[in-house]
Amino acid sequence: MDVVNVMIQEKPVVIFSTSSCCMSHSIELLMRGFGANPTIYQLDQIPNGQQIERELVKMGFRQSVPAVFIGQQLIGNETQVMSLHIQNQLVPLLIQAGAIWI
């Protein structure tokens, strides 16, 4: 968990993804549409990608990518992000994390 914590530290929005994941790309576009600039880590393109995946599992993330963190909090995958969006809770979370300003 130390590697993941370092990677998400002081970044308002972080998405762990793979280069072939279309849902990760969709979540990235959603975040950018709100004005957020997410940090993207492509796990299949970084040397310690498998270690990070194992750490995400230890943190309780049992889904496939994307693994989305907002304000250093694990939100979940695209289903959880879209659920927050539908419930009008995503934008307030992004504001609270300092990812967007209104």
All heavy atoms as an XYZ file, in Angstrom:
794
protein
N       0.819     -1.198      0.000
C       0.000      0.000      0.000
C       0.857      1.254      0.000
O       0.373      2.310     -0.335
C      -0.951      0.004      1.192
C      -2.056     -1.030      1.076
S      -3.324     -0.888      2.306
C      -2.545     -1.699      3.675
N       2.114      1.112      0.364
C       2.978      2.272      0.407
C       3.194      2.882     -0.967
O       3.170      4.101     -1.107
C       4.325      1.907      1.031
C       4.195      1.563      2.512
O       3.252      2.074      3.149
O       5.028      0.800      3.018
N       3.382      2.045     -1.975
C       3.612      2.560     -3.325
C       2.378      3.312     -3.808
O       2.479      4.423     -4.330
C       3.991      1.425     -4.306
C       4.056      1.935     -5.733
C       5.310      0.798     -3.902
N       1.206      2.738     -3.640
C      -0.030      3.389     -4.067
C      -0.220      4.696     -3.307
O      -0.545      5.729     -3.907
C      -1.250      2.455     -3.892
C      -2.553      3.208     -4.127
C      -1.151      1.266     -4.836
N      -0.003      4.680     -2.001
C      -0.178      5.906     -1.215
C       0.746      7.020     -1.683
O       0.338      8.181     -1.736
C       0.028      5.620      0.278
C      -1.142      4.861      0.872
O      -2.273      5.001      0.433
N      -0.863      4.040      1.857
N       1.961      6.686     -2.038
C       2.894      7.691     -2.559
C       2.383      8.226     -3.900
O       2.451      9.426     -4.167
C       4.317      7.101     -2.691
C       5.227      8.011     -3.505
C       4.908      6.838     -1.316
N       1.859      7.343     -4.735
C       1.406      7.746     -6.067
C       0.171      8.636     -6.033
O      -0.019      9.453     -6.930
C       1.145      6.504     -6.928
C       2.409      5.713     -7.219
S       2.082      4.170     -8.078
C       1.986      4.767     -9.771
N      -0.674      8.472     -5.023
C      -1.904      9.268     -4.957
C      -1.756     10.508     -4.090
O      -2.601     11.393     -4.119
C      -3.101      8.430     -4.464
C      -2.921      7.981     -3.014
C      -3.349      7.260     -5.399
C      -4.151      7.319     -2.424
N      -0.664     10.590     -3.351
C      -0.446     11.690     -2.423
C      -0.415     13.028     -3.167
O       0.261     13.171     -4.181
C       0.861     11.472     -1.678
C       1.069     12.358     -0.492
C       2.306     11.935      0.281
O       3.291     11.501     -0.302
N       2.232     12.059      1.580
N      -1.166     13.971     -2.643
C      -1.213     15.338     -3.162
C      -1.727     15.436     -4.596
O      -1.478     16.428     -5.277
C       0.156     16.008     -3.013
C       0.589     16.129     -1.567
C       1.931     16.822     -1.410
O       2.341     17.565     -2.315
O       2.550     16.600     -0.359
N      -2.431     14.427     -5.057
C      -3.057     14.479     -6.373
C      -4.563     14.339     -6.164
O      -5.015     13.367     -5.574
C      -2.524     13.370     -7.271
C      -1.045     13.534     -7.581
C      -0.564     12.440     -8.496
C       0.881     12.660     -8.843
N       1.793     11.879     -8.027
N      -5.342     15.298     -6.635
C      -6.776     15.255     -6.357
C      -7.519     14.090     -7.007
O      -8.438     13.539     -6.417
C      -7.300     16.590     -6.857
C      -6.197     17.234     -7.605
C      -4.935     16.515     -7.306
N      -7.112     13.703     -8.221
C      -7.772     12.592     -8.916
C      -6.703     11.712     -9.555
O      -5.869     12.196    -10.316
C      -8.753     13.075    -10.011
C      -9.417     11.893    -10.702
C      -9.802     14.016     -9.441
N      -6.751     10.423     -9.223
C      -5.818      9.452     -9.791
C      -6.625      8.283    -10.337
O      -7.536      7.787     -9.672
C      -4.807      8.950     -8.733
C      -3.925      7.845     -9.306
C      -3.960     10.101     -8.210
N      -6.268      7.874    -11.543
C      -6.913      6.715    -12.161
C      -5.836      5.704    -12.511
O      -4.912      6.007    -13.268
C      -7.696      7.107    -13.433
C      -8.760      8.160    -13.103
C      -8.315      5.866    -14.081
C      -9.464      8.736    -14.324
N      -5.951      4.505    -11.936
C      -5.088      3.387    -12.317
C      -5.824      2.634    -13.410
O      -6.990      2.270    -13.247
C      -4.811      2.477    -11.117
C      -3.940      3.122    -10.083
C      -4.490      3.751     -8.982
C      -2.560      3.107    -10.217
C      -3.693      4.357     -8.026
C      -1.748      3.710     -9.265
C      -2.309      4.333     -8.167
N      -5.148      2.404    -14.509
C      -5.791      1.883    -15.702
C      -4.848      0.935    -16.431
O      -3.749      0.660    -15.975
C      -6.142      3.075    -16.605
O      -6.694      2.637    -17.814
N      -5.310      0.439    -17.553
C      -4.443     -0.216    -18.535
C      -4.677      0.492    -19.866
O      -5.737      1.093    -20.077
C      -4.738     -1.718    -18.683
O      -6.090     -1.891    -19.090
C      -4.473     -2.472    -17.388
N      -3.705      0.416    -20.736
C      -3.794      1.154    -21.997
C      -4.941      0.685    -22.888
O      -5.402      1.434    -23.739
C      -2.469      1.060    -22.750
O      -2.118     -0.284    -22.965
N      -5.444     -0.516    -22.668
C      -6.518     -1.040    -23.519
C      -7.905     -0.932    -22.893
O      -8.881     -1.400    -23.479
C      -6.240     -2.509    -23.850
O      -6.231     -3.283    -22.659
N      -8.020     -0.292    -21.736
C      -9.307     -0.240    -21.024
C     -10.142      0.952    -21.490
O      -9.835      2.102    -21.175
C      -9.069     -0.166    -19.515
S     -10.609     -0.077    -18.573
N     -11.210      0.669    -22.225
C     -12.063      1.738    -22.732
C     -12.850      2.418    -21.614
O     -13.134      3.614    -21.689
C     -12.990      1.216    -23.823
S     -14.163     -0.021    -23.259
N     -13.181      1.689    -20.550
C     -13.917      2.298    -19.439
C     -13.035      3.308    -18.702
O     -13.511      4.351    -18.265
C     -14.445      1.229    -18.478
C     -15.531      0.353    -19.085
S     -16.854      1.272    -19.934
C     -17.590      2.157    -18.583
N     -11.757      3.009    -18.584
C     -10.828      3.957    -17.971
C     -10.779      5.248    -18.781
O     -10.793      6.348    -18.225
C      -9.427      3.355    -17.878
O      -9.427      2.224    -17.050
N     -10.738      5.100    -20.083
C     -10.718      6.267    -20.964
C     -12.005      7.080    -20.799
O     -11.966      8.314    -20.748
C     -10.523      5.826    -22.414
C     -10.432      6.955    -23.383
N      -9.354      7.806    -23.440
C     -11.310      7.391    -24.315
C      -9.575      8.720    -24.378
N     -10.744      8.484    -24.922
N     -13.130      6.406    -20.681
C     -14.413      7.088    -20.502
C     -14.454      7.863    -19.187
O     -14.935      9.001    -19.140
C     -15.568      6.086    -20.540
O     -15.634      5.463    -21.794
N     -13.944      7.255    -18.114
C     -13.920      7.938    -16.818
C     -12.973      9.132    -16.875
O     -13.274     10.203    -16.327
C     -13.534      6.956    -15.689
C     -14.614      5.885    -15.525
C     -13.278      7.694    -14.377
C     -16.006      6.416    -15.183
N     -11.844      8.972    -17.556
C     -10.922     10.098    -17.730
C     -11.619     11.246    -18.450
O     -11.511     12.412    -18.036
C      -9.697      9.649    -18.517
C      -8.725     10.766    -18.805
C      -7.557     10.361    -19.684
O      -7.401      9.163    -20.007
O      -6.792     11.272    -20.069
N     -12.346     10.950    -19.522
C     -13.063     11.987    -20.261
C     -14.141     12.645    -19.404
O     -14.343     13.862    -19.487
C     -13.676     11.409    -21.535
C     -12.693     11.020    -22.634
C     -13.432     10.370    -23.806
C     -11.897     12.223    -23.096
N     -14.833     11.862    -18.589
C     -15.842     12.414    -17.686
C     -15.193     13.422    -16.736
O     -15.691     14.538    -16.566
C     -16.528     11.292    -16.893
C     -17.537     11.731    -15.839
C     -18.773     12.342    -16.486
C     -17.919     10.549    -14.959
N     -14.084     13.032    -16.125
C     -13.385     13.917    -15.190
C     -12.911     15.187    -15.893
O     -13.071     16.293    -15.373
C     -12.181     13.209    -14.557
C     -12.526     12.000    -13.735
S     -13.456     12.444    -12.273
C     -13.694     10.823    -11.569
N     -12.338     15.028    -17.076
C     -11.869     16.196    -17.828
C     -13.033     17.092    -18.230
O     -12.893     18.315    -18.299
C     -11.069     15.765    -19.051
C      -9.727     15.150    -18.678
C      -8.841     14.922    -19.907
N      -7.680     14.124    -19.570
C      -6.605     14.569    -18.934
N      -6.549     15.826    -18.567
N      -5.584     13.777    -18.679
N     -14.202     16.505    -18.484
C     -15.388     17.276    -18.820
C     -15.829     18.204    -17.693
O     -16.414     19.261    -17.936
N     -15.522     17.830    -16.471
C     -15.824     18.676    -15.318
C     -14.706     19.684    -15.049
O     -14.819     20.517    -14.161
C     -16.050     17.835    -14.060
C     -17.328     17.063    -14.068
C     -17.311     15.693    -13.897
C     -18.546     17.683    -14.247
C     -18.483     14.954    -13.896
C     -19.722     16.968    -14.257
C     -19.697     15.603    -14.081
N     -13.615     19.568    -15.783
C     -12.490     20.466    -15.585
C     -11.383     19.892    -14.731
O     -10.399     20.568    -14.442
N     -11.522     18.647    -14.295
C     -10.473     17.994    -13.506
C      -9.376     17.505    -14.451
O      -9.635     17.225    -15.623
C     -11.044     16.821    -12.713
N      -8.182     17.418    -13.935
C      -7.050     16.919    -14.713
C      -6.489     15.693    -13.990
O      -5.541     15.813    -13.225
C      -5.990     18.007    -14.857
C      -4.874     17.597    -15.780
O      -5.036     16.707    -16.605
N      -3.738     18.234    -15.636
N      -7.083     14.526    -14.225
C      -6.661     13.338    -13.475
C      -5.255     12.883    -13.835
O      -4.804     13.037    -14.964
C      -7.687     12.274    -13.877
C      -8.168     12.700    -15.219
C      -8.118     14.207    -15.212
N      -4.573     12.332    -12.844
C      -3.297     11.680    -13.072
C      -3.607     10.234    -13.451
O      -4.338      9.556    -12.735
C      -2.438     11.724    -11.793
O      -2.204     13.087    -11.452
C      -1.116     11.007    -12.002
N      -3.075      9.789    -14.580
C      -3.366      8.453    -15.095
C      -2.106      7.596    -15.000
O      -1.043      8.006    -15.463
C      -3.825      8.501    -16.573
C      -4.919      9.542    -16.795
C      -4.232      7.112    -17.052
C      -6.224      9.261    -16.096
N      -2.254      6.426    -14.416
C      -1.164      5.444    -14.382
C      -1.604      4.215    -15.163
O      -2.560      3.543    -14.772
C      -0.821      5.039    -12.943
C      -0.228      6.144    -12.115
C      -0.963      6.747    -11.109
C       1.079      6.568    -12.334
C      -0.414      7.758    -10.333
C       1.635      7.582    -11.562
C       0.883      8.174    -10.569
O       1.427      9.179     -9.802
N      -0.935      3.947    -16.274
C      -1.225      2.775    -17.092
C      -0.429      1.603    -16.521
O       0.785      1.522    -16.736
C      -0.834      3.034    -18.555
C      -1.511      4.227    -19.182
C      -2.980      4.000    -19.469
O      -3.506      2.900    -19.338
N      -3.667      5.058    -19.863
N      -1.084      0.712    -15.816
C      -0.393     -0.359    -15.111
C       0.350     -1.323    -16.033
O       1.315     -1.948    -15.614
C      -1.378     -1.123    -14.221
C      -2.038     -0.287    -13.120
C      -3.016     -1.139    -12.327
C      -0.999      0.334    -12.206
N      -0.098     -1.430    -17.262
C       0.594     -2.318    -18.203
C       1.800     -1.642    -18.866
O       2.507     -2.276    -19.643
C      -0.369     -2.849    -19.266
C      -1.029     -1.754    -20.081
O      -1.145     -0.601    -19.594
O      -1.450     -2.035    -21.214
N       2.040     -0.382    -18.528
C       3.144      0.338    -19.150
C       4.170      0.861    -18.142
O       5.098      1.559    -18.537
C       2.606      1.506    -19.978
C       1.767      1.043    -21.141
C       1.274      2.191    -22.000
O       1.414      3.355    -21.655
N       0.689      1.852    -23.127
N       3.989      0.560    -16.866
C       4.969      0.993    -15.874
C       5.614     -0.244    -15.247
O       4.965     -1.288    -15.120
C       4.354      1.921    -14.802
C       3.173      1.278    -14.095
C       3.950      3.241    -15.420
C       2.566      2.124    -12.995
N       6.877     -0.144    -14.871
C       7.622     -1.315    -14.395
C       7.003     -2.029    -13.201
O       7.046     -3.247    -13.126
C       8.994     -0.746    -14.039
C       9.108      0.521    -14.793
C       7.714      1.050    -14.948
N       6.426     -1.306    -12.260
C       5.879     -1.931    -11.056
C       4.359     -2.084    -11.113
O       3.697     -2.139    -10.079
C       6.303     -1.152     -9.809
C       5.826      0.293     -9.832
O       5.444      0.815    -10.877
N       5.852      0.944     -8.685
N       3.809     -2.179    -12.308
C       2.360     -2.267    -12.478
C       1.719     -3.440    -11.749
O       0.666     -3.294    -11.131
N       2.349     -4.608    -11.781
C       1.787     -5.781    -11.095
C       1.819     -5.601     -9.586
O       0.890     -6.006     -8.890
C       2.524     -7.046    -11.514
C       2.235     -7.441    -12.948
C       2.954     -8.712    -13.350
O       4.032     -9.009    -12.839
N       2.357     -9.457    -14.263
N       2.868     -4.990     -9.075
C       2.950     -4.711     -7.640
C       1.825     -3.763     -7.224
O       1.182     -3.968     -6.191
C       4.304     -4.087     -7.292
C       4.422     -3.669     -5.838
C       5.673     -2.846     -5.558
O       6.481     -2.602     -6.440
N       5.808     -2.424     -4.323
N       1.559     -2.761     -8.033
C       0.487     -1.812     -7.732
C      -0.856     -2.517     -7.740
O      -1.691     -2.285     -6.855
C       0.523     -0.636     -8.731
C       1.803      0.173     -8.499
C      -0.712      0.236     -8.587
C       2.115      1.154     -9.604
N      -1.078     -3.391     -8.718
C      -2.330     -4.155     -8.755
C      -2.514     -4.969     -7.478
O      -3.608     -5.013     -6.911
C      -2.369     -5.072     -9.974
C      -2.618     -4.342    -11.268
C      -2.753     -5.284    -12.443
O      -3.874     -5.795    -12.637
O      -1.744     -5.501    -13.148
N      -1.458     -5.605     -7.003
C      -1.536     -6.379     -5.755
C      -1.856     -5.469     -4.570
O      -2.649     -5.828     -3.691
C      -0.237     -7.141     -5.515
C      -0.034     -8.327     -6.448
C       1.142     -9.199     -6.035
N       2.411     -8.499     -6.072
C       3.209     -8.423     -7.137
N       2.868     -9.021     -8.261
N       4.355     -7.768     -7.077
N      -1.263     -4.287     -4.545
C      -1.538     -3.349     -3.461
C      -2.984     -2.867     -3.499
O      -3.609     -2.696     -2.452
C      -0.572     -2.164     -3.518
C       0.820     -2.533     -3.073
C       1.717     -1.333     -2.864
O       1.198     -0.210     -2.662
O       2.941     -1.522     -2.883
N      -3.524     -2.649     -4.694
C      -4.920     -2.245     -4.812
C      -5.847     -3.321     -4.250
O      -6.834     -3.019     -3.574
C      -5.270     -1.921     -6.268
C      -4.650     -0.647     -6.833
C      -4.840     -0.590     -8.343
C      -5.233      0.584     -6.161
N      -5.519     -4.584     -4.510
C      -6.311     -5.699     -3.965
C      -6.237     -5.684     -2.440
O      -7.245     -5.849     -1.749
C      -5.845     -7.051     -4.545
C      -6.465     -8.215     -3.788
C      -6.174     -7.131     -6.025
N      -5.045     -5.458     -1.891
C      -4.893     -5.386     -0.434
C      -5.696     -4.241      0.171
O      -6.119     -4.311      1.320
C      -3.418     -5.228     -0.056
C      -2.603     -6.474     -0.251
C      -1.152     -6.232      0.141
C      -0.289     -7.430     -0.181
N       1.138     -7.163      0.103
N      -5.909     -3.182     -0.626
C      -6.690     -2.039     -0.163
C      -8.194     -2.304     -0.257
O      -8.990     -1.479      0.155
C      -6.347     -0.790     -0.980
C      -4.930     -0.322     -0.796
S      -4.526      1.057     -1.880
C      -5.152      2.421     -0.908
N      -8.563     -3.452     -0.817
C      -9.970     -3.801     -0.916
C     -10.557     -3.647     -2.300
O     -11.746     -3.862     -2.502
N      -9.752     -3.283     -3.283
C     -10.241     -3.120     -4.648
C     -10.226     -4.462     -5.347
O      -9.170     -5.027     -5.600
C      -9.376     -2.110     -5.417
C      -9.940     -1.753     -6.757
C     -11.060     -0.955     -6.855
C      -9.359     -2.228     -7.914
C     -11.595     -0.622     -8.087
C      -9.874     -1.907     -9.152
C     -10.997     -1.103     -9.244
N     -11.396     -4.997     -5.628
C     -11.511     -6.347     -6.189
C     -11.968     -6.349     -7.647
O     -12.208     -7.387     -8.218
C     -12.507     -7.170     -5.364
C     -12.180     -7.226     -3.896
C     -11.420     -8.485     -3.556
N     -11.235     -8.621     -2.123
C     -10.107     -8.344     -1.493
N      -9.081     -7.880     -2.145
N     -10.004     -8.506     -0.193
N     -12.100     -5.176     -8.220
C     -12.595     -5.077     -9.589
C     -11.438     -4.970    -10.565
O     -10.292     -4.825    -10.174
C     -13.480     -3.828     -9.722
C     -14.585     -3.720     -8.703
C     -15.638     -4.789     -8.858
O     -16.020     -5.141     -9.971
N     -16.118     -5.317     -7.763
N     -11.776     -5.014    -11.844
C     -10.771     -4.699    -12.849
C     -10.617     -3.179    -12.908
O     -11.368     -2.452    -12.275
C     -11.210     -5.253    -14.208
O     -12.420     -4.651    -14.606
N      -9.644     -2.726    -13.650
C      -9.453     -1.284    -13.788
C     -10.642     -0.671    -14.511
O     -11.350     -1.386    -15.208
C      -8.135     -0.984    -14.538
C      -6.953     -1.368    -13.708
C      -8.090     -1.642    -15.890
N     -10.927      0.579    -14.316
C     -10.149      1.590    -13.623
C     -10.333      1.544    -12.107
O     -11.396      1.202    -11.615
C     -10.702      2.902    -14.172
C     -12.137      2.596    -14.469
C     -12.128      1.161    -14.947
N      -9.269      1.896    -11.399
C      -9.325      2.114     -9.958
C      -9.187      3.617     -9.768
O      -8.152      4.197    -10.089
C      -8.214      1.365     -9.240
N     -10.246      4.243     -9.282
C     -10.306      5.701     -9.213
C     -10.174      6.166     -7.763
O     -10.891      5.682     -6.886
C     -11.635      6.219     -9.813
C     -11.728      7.727     -9.728
C     -11.793      5.743    -11.251
N      -9.258      7.104     -7.559
C      -9.077      7.753     -6.269
C      -9.420      9.219     -6.427
O      -8.955      9.877     -7.368
C      -7.621      7.656     -5.797
C      -7.208      6.286     -5.342
C      -6.881      5.304     -6.253
C      -7.141      5.988     -3.991
C      -6.490      4.044     -5.838
C      -6.754      4.733     -3.562
C      -6.432      3.754     -4.486
N     -10.225      9.742     -5.512
C     -10.523     11.165     -5.475
C     -10.210     11.637     -4.067
O     -10.731     11.091     -3.091
C     -11.994     11.470     -5.836
C     -12.299     10.982     -7.255
C     -12.284     12.967     -5.691
C     -13.747     11.128     -7.676
N      -9.339     12.634     -3.972
C      -8.934     13.123     -2.661
C      -8.273     12.049     -1.826
O      -8.547     11.939     -0.631
N      -7.438     11.235     -2.445
C      -6.699     10.141     -1.814
C      -7.612      9.041     -1.259
O      -7.173      8.169     -0.525
C      -5.767     10.647     -0.697
C      -4.619     11.507     -1.181
C      -5.044     12.926     -1.515
O      -5.774     13.532     -0.759
N      -4.583     13.443     -2.633
N      -8.875      9.055     -1.617
C      -9.829      8.034     -1.180
C     -10.175      7.132     -2.366
O     -10.496      7.626     -3.452
C     -11.101      8.706     -0.652
C     -12.195      7.742     -0.284
C     -13.483      8.466      0.114
O     -13.518      9.664      0.273
N     -14.540      7.703      0.247
N     -10.114      5.825     -2.144
C     -10.490      4.883     -3.194
C     -11.993      4.947     -3.406
O     -12.775      4.639     -2.506
C     -10.068      3.456     -2.816
C     -10.475      2.350     -3.781
C      -9.874      2.567     -5.163
C     -10.080      0.987     -3.225
N     -12.386      5.386     -4.594
C     -13.806      5.467     -4.944
C     -14.277      4.131     -5.502
O     -15.340      3.645     -5.173
C     -14.050      6.595     -5.977
C     -13.629      7.942     -5.403
C     -15.503      6.610     -6.434
C     -14.294      8.334     -4.104
N     -13.464      3.536     -6.363
C     -13.825      2.258     -6.960
C     -13.611      2.301     -8.465
O     -12.772      3.042     -8.962
N     -14.423      1.531     -9.165
C     -14.287      1.471    -10.621
C     -15.316      2.388    -11.279
O     -15.911      3.244    -10.629
C     -14.379      0.029    -11.121
C     -15.745     -0.588    -10.877
O     -16.684      0.074    -10.455
N     -15.862     -1.861    -11.153
N     -15.528      2.193    -12.571
C     -16.436      3.065    -13.312
C     -17.861      3.017    -12.787
O     -18.577      4.008    -12.824
C     -16.397      2.749    -14.820
C     -17.084      1.470    -15.234
C     -16.258      0.208    -15.023
O     -15.077      0.286    -14.649
O     -16.822     -0.876    -15.251
N     -18.291      1.879    -12.265
C     -19.658      1.757    -11.740
C     -19.863      2.681    -10.553
O     -20.880      3.395    -10.477
C     -19.952      0.294    -11.344
O     -19.747     -0.542    -12.492
C     -21.363      0.136    -10.837
N     -18.904      2.702     -9.636
C     -19.021      3.566     -8.465
C     -18.929      5.048     -8.860
O     -19.658      5.883     -8.318
C     -17.947      3.236     -7.417
C     -18.197      1.952     -6.667
C     -17.768      0.700     -7.423
O     -16.906      0.748     -8.291
N     -18.378     -0.423     -7.104
N     -18.058      5.368     -9.804
C     -17.934      6.756    -10.253
C     -19.227      7.214    -10.910
O     -19.735      8.306    -10.614
C     -16.735      6.923    -11.219
C     -16.726      8.313    -11.845
C     -15.429      6.658    -10.492
N     -19.785      6.395    -11.782
C     -21.041      6.767    -12.451
C     -22.191      6.853    -11.460
O     -23.072      7.710    -11.597
C     -21.357      5.783    -13.578
C     -20.408      5.889    -14.756
S     -20.229      7.571    -15.409
C     -21.875      7.880    -16.001
N     -22.198      5.996    -10.460
C     -23.228      6.059     -9.425
C     -23.162      7.394     -8.688
O     -24.185      8.035     -8.448
C     -23.057      4.893     -8.444
O     -24.011      4.973     -7.416
N     -21.949      7.820     -8.340
C     -21.782      9.132     -7.696
C     -22.254     10.248     -8.614
O     -22.903     11.205     -8.163
C     -20.315      9.364     -7.325
C     -19.772      8.565     -6.153
C     -18.261      8.744     -6.047
C     -20.448      8.973     -4.854
N     -21.945     10.138     -9.895
C     -22.356     11.155    -10.862
C     -23.885     11.234    -10.954
O     -24.459     12.325    -10.907
C     -21.737     10.843    -12.220
C     -22.109     11.798    -13.305
N     -22.081     13.166    -13.144
C     -22.521     11.577    -14.580
C     -22.463     13.745    -14.272
N     -22.730     12.795    -15.147
N     -24.533     10.099    -11.052
C     -25.995     10.059    -11.164
C     -26.659     10.630     -9.911
O     -27.700     11.284     -9.984
C     -26.475      8.616    -11.452
C     -26.057      8.227    -12.875
C     -27.977      8.468    -11.261
C     -26.198      6.758    -13.180
N     -26.042     10.410     -8.766
C     -26.583     10.906     -7.496
C     -26.157     12.346     -7.200
O     -26.374     12.850     -6.103
C     -26.124     10.005     -6.353
C     -26.631      8.591     -6.450
C     -25.964      7.680     -5.430
O     -25.533      8.116     -4.366
N     -25.875      6.407     -5.748
N     -25.544     13.007     -8.187
C     -25.054     14.377     -8.042
C     -24.072     14.537     -6.888
O     -24.031     15.571     -6.225
C     -26.220     15.365     -7.890
C     -27.052     15.457     -9.141
O     -26.507     15.496    -10.245
N     -28.360     15.468     -8.989
N     -23.256     13.498     -6.644
C     -22.267     13.555     -5.578
C     -20.838     13.629     -6.112
O     -19.911     13.897     -5.345
C     -22.403     12.327     -4.671
C     -23.714     12.266     -3.934
C     -23.873     10.995     -3.129
O     -23.018     10.117     -3.157
N     -24.968     10.883     -2.421
N     -20.658     13.430     -7.411
C     -19.316     13.420     -7.971
C     -18.694     14.820     -7.990
O     -17.563     15.003     -7.538
C     -19.318     12.823     -9.383
C     -17.951     12.704    -10.066
C     -16.996     11.861     -9.234
C     -18.113     12.120    -11.462
N     -19.425     15.807     -8.481
C     -18.885     17.167     -8.557
C     -18.533     17.701     -7.170
O     -17.428     18.224     -6.981
C     -19.842     18.105     -9.320
C     -19.406     19.556     -9.177
C     -19.897     17.710    -10.796
N     -19.412     17.565     -6.161
C     -19.002     18.024     -4.826
C     -17.743     17.321     -4.310
O     -16.916     17.948     -3.638
C     -20.210     17.702     -3.942
C     -21.363     17.687     -4.876
C     -20.816     17.157     -6.171
N     -17.589     16.052     -4.624
C     -16.397     15.313     -4.214
C     -15.154     15.868     -4.918
O     -14.101     16.028     -4.292
C     -16.587     13.829     -4.535
C     -15.732     12.819     -3.809
C     -15.896     12.936     -2.300
C     -16.108     11.419     -4.250
N     -15.280     16.188     -6.193
C     -14.170     16.772     -6.940
C     -13.806     18.160     -6.410
O     -12.635     18.507     -6.306
C     -14.503     16.841     -8.434
C     -14.611     15.505     -9.159
C     -15.181     15.692    -10.559
C     -13.269     14.800     -9.216
N     -14.811     18.923     -6.042
C     -14.567     20.252     -5.466
C     -13.857     20.116     -4.122
O     -12.869     20.799     -3.854
C     -15.892     21.029     -5.306
C     -16.457     21.369     -6.691
C     -15.683     22.292     -4.466
C     -17.878     21.897     -6.659
N     -14.353     19.227     -3.282
C     -13.764     19.011     -1.962
C     -12.297     18.562     -2.069
O     -11.460     18.947     -1.256
C     -14.573     17.971     -1.190
C     -14.058     17.688      0.208
C     -14.899     16.635      0.905
O     -15.767     15.990      0.323
N     -14.633     16.449      2.182
N     -11.995     17.769     -3.086
C     -10.628     17.268     -3.284
C      -9.708     18.320     -3.904
O      -8.504     18.114     -3.982
C     -10.651     16.017     -4.157
N     -10.282     19.443     -4.358
C      -9.477     20.470     -4.991
C      -9.180     20.187     -6.457
O      -8.263     20.767     -7.033
N      -9.960     19.288     -7.045
C      -9.747     18.924     -8.449
C     -10.396     19.934     -9.405
O      -9.941     20.107    -10.527
C     -10.300     17.532     -8.729
N     -11.469     20.570     -8.950
C     -12.157     21.589     -9.768
C     -12.579     22.729     -8.852
O     -12.685     22.581     -7.635
C     -13.382     21.018    -10.520
C     -14.429     20.452     -9.558
C     -12.949     19.967    -11.532
C     -15.716     20.022    -10.233
N     -12.825     23.860     -9.465
C     -13.293     25.039     -8.751
C     -14.503     25.572     -9.476
O     -14.578     25.509    -10.686
C     -12.209     26.114     -8.719
C     -10.975     25.658     -8.057
C     -10.660     25.809     -6.748
C      -9.886     24.970     -8.652
N      -9.428     25.241     -6.484
C      -8.925     24.714     -7.640
C      -9.598     24.504     -9.942
C      -7.735     24.058     -7.866
C      -8.416     23.854    -10.171
C      -7.503     23.634     -9.141
N     -15.438     26.092     -8.697
C     -16.598     26.746     -9.343
C     -16.778     28.130     -8.787
O     -16.189     28.523     -7.829
C     -17.896     25.934     -9.169
C     -18.186     25.692     -7.694
C     -17.824     24.643     -9.920
C     -19.559     25.163     -7.437
